[in-house]
Amino acid sequence: MDFLLTDEERALLPTEDEVESFRERGWYISRPLFTAERLARVVAASERFYTGERDMPMPDGSADYKWTWKPEHGDGLRKSDYSSLQNRELQALVRSPILGAIAAVLTGSDEIRLWHDQLLYKPVDSGERNNSVGWHTDRGYWKTCSSSAMLTAWVPFHDCDATMGTVSMIDGSNHWPDNTEKLNFFDPNLEALERQFITGGKPVVKVPMELRAGQVSFHSCLTIHGSGQNRSHRPRRSIAIHMQDASNRWQEYRHADGKLATHANDDFARKLDGNPDYSDPAICPVLWSGAVGWGTTAPQHRALRCPPGSRTAEV
């Protein structure tokens, strides 16, 4: 359906200067988008998810997804892919139109689709294991995608700072030479991974995303990012929402060893001419569609289309 953003909603969108900064630095921090009440519901929903409750089956009819944390995995870093396809409250958050609208402004795309999501939980550091997330680029895991304009919204469910192991960005690394091959989300040795950076002679500047509850960080799929250990008194809870711009399509890509690249979406998406269709609404629903532009003093939108069943942000 078509709708116009209110003045209050327009005020949540990035300004032209902020878009320019995002394109230069590779990251952006939003204004508060979600209320404490909304986030409390999301935390409760994530707890239901962790106990094994599911509101919907996966699109292939399976009761669960193989890359999902389960209690028997222990109290380490939890990463559960496709949580929004299985839990209604998480789905409502992921499909909040304000997130797609901001992504549309940042990328300049007239359509934003979901790529996939990851529900994340980082326990308090116990000294028994390192729960850091290794330096990596999202693009390194998305070789089957034709677009390099894809981006991620990271939504913490509470205040989050460096002590809690918030996400840190390598400032401007979206403009560095190719860093999509040697870095690794699953390697907690951040110092060793940093030595693998191909900087093109640029300095390594780390910027922690210190966010108040309700704020969201966005980063380019080419931006190097990772996170340290949680040294606070409570677990770090969040969700990563990976998004694709209108231009993205499946492409054939072979690694240096000749192996054909794949992505988990390939297992679920319908086929188009025998190849995965990354616009399949069952897996990659449209999060935002419509022309985006600015007025003279504030961001403006015209006749933006909202996906059925979604709702505007709670502010």
N, C-alpha and C positions, 0 to 999 in steps of 0.2 A: 504494500500500500504506500501511497505517497504521503509525506508529512513535511512540515516546516519546523525547524528548530526554534525554540523560544529564545529570547534574549539571554536567559540564564544558561541555556544549553550552548549557545554560541560562544559564551564566555569561557567555556571549557576547552575550546579548540585552540590549536597552536596558532600563534601569530606568524606573519611572514618572516619576521626575524628569527623566530624559533624554528621554523622550517629550514631556513638557511643554515642555522646552527646544527640542526639534525643532519643535514646533508654533508656538512663539513666535518663534524665530530663523530657522527655515527650513532648517536643516542639522544634521547629526549626524555625529560621527566614531566609528567602531566600535572595539572591542577588536581585536587581531590575529586574523584569521580564517583565514589561509592560511600555510602553511610556506614557507620559502625554497626547498625542493625543488619544491614545487608551482608556485611562481612561475617557477622556472627552466624547468620544462616548458612553461609558458605562453609565455615569451619565445621558446623554441625553436619552438613552434608558430606564433607570430606571424611569425617569420622565414621559415618554410616558406610561410606565407600570402603574404608580400611577394614571394617568388620565383615566385608563381603556382600553387603546389600547392593542390589542392582535394580534400578528402576526400569531399564530397558536392556535387551540383549544387544550385543555387537551386531553391526549390519549383516554379517554373514550368518547370524543366528546363534553364534556361540555365546555361552553364558559369561565368558570373561575373556580377557586378552592376555596373551602369554607374557608381555612385558608389563606386568602389574605387580606392585609390591604386595606380599602376603605376610601375615604374622610370623609364619615359619622362617621368613628371611631374616628376622632379627631386627634390632633397633639401630639400623644403619640408615644411610641416605635412602629415601624412598622416591622412586620415579615411576609413576603410573601413567602410561600413554592412553589416549582416547577416553579419558575419564568423562568428558562432556557428552560422549555418545552413550553413556551408561547411567548418568545421574542427572536428574532434571534441574536441580538447583545449580549445579556446576555448568550445565548447558545454558541456563538463563544468563549466568555471568559471562561465559565465553561469547555468547551471541548478543551481548549488550550493544545496541547500535552505536553508542558513543565511542566504543573501542574501534569499531570499523570505520567510523567517521574520522577519527583522529588519524588512523592508518591511511585513509584516502588522502587527507590533507598532506601528510608527511611524504607520501610517495607520488602524489599528483595523479593517481590512478582513479578512474571513474567507477571502479568496482574493486571490492576487497572480498576475498573468499577465505574461509578457514583452510589452513593446511592440516594442522592437527594440534592437539594440546597435550601438556604433561603436568599432572598434579605432582607437586614436589613437597617433601618434608625433610628438613635437616635437623636431626636431633642435637641436643646439647652435647658438646664435646666431652667424652668420657675418658679420653686418653688411650682407649683400646684400639681405635681405628681412626683413620683420617677421613673425614667426611667432606673434604673440599671437593669442589667441582673443577675439573681441569680446564685450563685455557683452551678455547676452541672457537671456531666460527660455525654458525648454523649451516652456512653454505657448504661446509665440508661434508655434511650429512645429506645434502639435498642435490646431489650431482645429477639426478634425473630431471631436475627442474630447469626450464629454459631461462627463467628470470633471475637476475641478480638484485632485483628491487624488493624481494621478499623481506619481511621484517617480523619481529617478535614483540608482543606486549607481555611484560612480566608483572604480575599482580600479587604483591604480598598481602596477606590477610590481616596485617597488623603493622604498627610502626616497625621499621627495619633499618638497622645501621650496620656499620662495619663490624661491631662486636658480635652481632648475630650472624655474620657470614652472608651479608647481602651481596648481590651481584655487583661485580666491578667491571667496568669497560676500559679497554685500552683506547684512549682518546685518539680519534682520527685514523685508527687502524683500518677502517673501511676503505681508505685510499692507498694502503700499502700494497706491495706486490702480493702474489698469491700465498695465502696462509691456510688453505683449505685441505692440505694433505697430511701434515705431520702432527697437528695438535689433536687433543683427545679429551672429550668430556669426562671420560671414566678414569683418567689418570690424575690422582690427587697431588702429584708432585709438581706444584706450580712453578717452583724455581727451575726445575729441569725443563719444563715445557717452555718457559720464557726464553731459555737459551735457543729454542728452535724458531723463535720469531724471525720472520723476514721483514725487516723494517724499512728497507730502502734508504737507510741512513737517518730515519726519523727517530726522535727520542721516544722512549717508552713511558707514557704518562698514564697511571692507573687512577680511575675515577670511580669510587664506590657510589652506588645508587642508594643514597640515604633518603628514605621515603617515609612520609607520614601515612598512617592508615588511610586508605582510599586513593592514594596516589598510585600511578602506574608508570613504569619505565618502558620505553620503546627503543629497540635497537635494530640496526641494519643486519641482514644475514651475513654481511662481510666483516662486521665488527668483532674483534677478538674480545671474549669475555669469559669470566669464570668466577668462582667464589671461594673464600676461605672457610675455616671451621667456625662453628657456632660456639662462641665462648660466653654466651649470655646465660640466663637462668631458665629459658623456655625454648621449645622447638621453633624453628623457622618454618612457617607454612606459606605456600604460594602456589601459583599456577602459571605456567608459561603457555601463551597463546600464540602459536605460529600462524602467520597469515600470508596469503599470496595475492599479488596484484593481478589485474585483468589479463595481462599479457602472458602469464605463466602457463606453460604446456609441458607435457612429458617430452623428454628428449633422450635419445640413446647416448650413453656415456660409458666408456670403458676405462678402467683404472690402468695404471702403468703395467700391471701384470696381465692385462688383457681381459680381466674379469668384468662382466657387465654389471654396472651399478644398478641397485634396486633400492626401493624405499618401501616401508611397511604399507603405505597407502596403496601400493600396487596390488596388494593382496585383496583389497576391499573394493576399490573403485571399479565402476563399470568400464567396459572396453570400447574404444573408439578406433576403428580401423585396426583392431587387434592390439592396441596399446592402451595403457591406463588413461582414463579421462579424469584429469584433475579438476574438472568442473562438476563432477558427479555430486548432486545436492545431498545425497545420503551421507557422504563422507566429507565433502568440502562445500558446505552451504555458503551462499552469499551472505556476508555480514553487513555489507553496505553497498549501495548502488546509487549513483546520482552525480550530477555536476557539482563541483566544489570550487568556490572562489571567495574573494574577500571584498568587503565594502570599503569605505574610506577610513573607518575607525575600528572596525571589528570584523572577525571572520564571519562570513555569511554562507548560507546554503540555499539552494533552490530546489524545490520539489524532489527531495531525497527519498528514495524508496527503502522502506524498512521490511526485512523478511517477515513473513507471516508468523504470528505468535510471539514476536519479540516485543520489547518495550524500551522506552527511553531510559537513560541513566537516572538513578536516584541521587539527588544532590542535597 
